[in-house]
């Protein structure tokens, strides 16, 4: 028996590029049309709904699961665990894709922009727009 090598992860620091390649679905209404109700405004599902998502992707292999596994680190596969956040996707399902935006030199600017967009979205919801 010879040694086997694991493929190196394809690392992204650009969250938008990762989301585009993986086909991340974060539109609330689109997820509702699929029969799924996300737990977050960004289309995330908490670990309590892992079985629902696993059943969904088993029935429709065009979709796969992205797992939020740590401080702003995403892997393009299902990783079980308590207090885990999952996203549904319909793009490239390569399990070696990883996104870790905090490795980018301008991560603080991207983070600030994300917080601003989230606060604007929440204000729109509060104002019923």
C-alpha positions in Angstrom: 0.0 0.0 0.0 1.4 3.3 -1.0 0.8 6.7 0.5 -2.0 8.8 -0.8 -2.0 12.6 -1.0 -4.9 14.8 -0.2 -5.5 17.5 -2.8 -4.6 21.0 -1.7 -7.6 23.2 -0.9 -8.4 25.8 -3.5 -8.3 28.9 -1.2 -10.3 32.0 -1.8 -10.0 35.2 0.1 -12.6 37.0 -1.9 -16.0 36.0 -0.5 -17.9 37.3 -3.6 -15.8 35.2 -6.0 -16.3 32.2 -3.8 -20.1 32.7 -3.7 -20.2 33.2 -7.4 -18.2 30.0 -8.2 -20.1 27.9 -5.7 -23.5 29.3 -6.7 -24.3 30.4 -3.1 -28.1 31.0 -2.7 -28.8 33.8 -0.3 -32.0 35.2 -1.7 -34.7 34.6 0.9 -37.6 34.4 -1.6 -35.7 32.0 -3.8 -35.1 29.6 -0.9 -38.8 29.9 0.1 -39.8 28.9 -3.4 -37.6 25.8 -3.0 -39.6 24.9 0.2 -36.9 26.0 2.6 -37.1 28.7 5.2 -33.7 30.1 6.2 -32.8 31.1 9.7 -30.8 34.3 8.7 -31.5 37.2 6.4 -28.5 36.1 4.4 -30.0 32.7 3.6 -28.2 30.7 6.3 -29.5 27.6 8.1 -28.6 26.7 11.7 -27.5 23.2 12.5 -31.0 22.2 13.7 -32.1 22.2 10.0 -29.1 20.1 8.8 -31.3 17.1 8.3 -33.8 19.1 6.1 -30.9 20.4 4.0 -29.3 17.0 3.6 -32.6 15.5 2.5 -33.1 18.3 0.1 -29.7 17.9 -1.6 -30.1 14.1 -1.6 -33.4 14.6 -3.6 -32.0 17.2 -5.9 -28.2 16.7 -6.7 -28.1 20.0 -8.5 -27.7 21.6 -5.1 -25.0 21.2 -2.4 -24.2 22.5 1.1 -21.6 25.1 2.1 -20.6 25.0 5.8 -19.5 28.0 7.8 -16.8 26.3 10.0 -15.1 29.1 12.0 -14.4 32.7 12.2 -15.4 33.7 8.7 -14.2 30.4 7.1 -16.4 28.5 4.6 -15.9 25.1 3.1 -17.8 23.8 0.1 -19.1 20.7 1.7 -21.2 19.5 4.6 -19.5 19.4 7.9 -21.7 18.3 10.8 -21.6 19.9 14.2 -23.5 21.8 16.8 -24.0 25.6 16.3 -22.9 25.4 12.7 -24.3 27.6 9.9 -25.1 26.1 6.5 -25.7 27.7 3.1 -27.3 26.1 0.0 -25.6 26.4 -3.3 -26.2 25.3 -6.9 -22.8 26.0 -8.6 -19.4 24.2 -8.4 -19.6 21.5 -5.7 -15.9 20.8 -5.5 -15.3 20.0 -1.8 -11.8 21.4 -2.0 -13.0 25.0 -2.3 -12.4 27.0 0.8 -13.0 30.6 1.6 -11.1 32.5 4.3 -11.6 36.2 3.8 -9.6 37.2 6.9 -6.4 36.2 5.0 -7.0 39.1 2.5 -5.0 42.2 3.1 -8.1 44.4 2.9 -10.4 42.2 5.0 -11.3 45.0 7.4 -12.7 47.1 4.5 -14.7 44.2 3.1 -16.0 43.5 6.7 -17.0 47.1 7.2 -18.8 47.1 3.9 -20.7 43.9 4.7 -21.8 45.3 8.1 -23.0 48.5 6.4 -25.0 46.5 3.9 -26.5 44.3 6.6 -27.5 47.3 8.7 -29.2 48.9 5.6 -31.1 45.7 4.9 -32.3 45.5 8.5 -33.4 49.1 8.4 -35.4 48.4 5.2 -37.0 45.5 6.9 -37.8 47.6 10.0 -39.3 50.3 7.8 -41.2 47.6 5.9 -39.8 48.4 2.5 
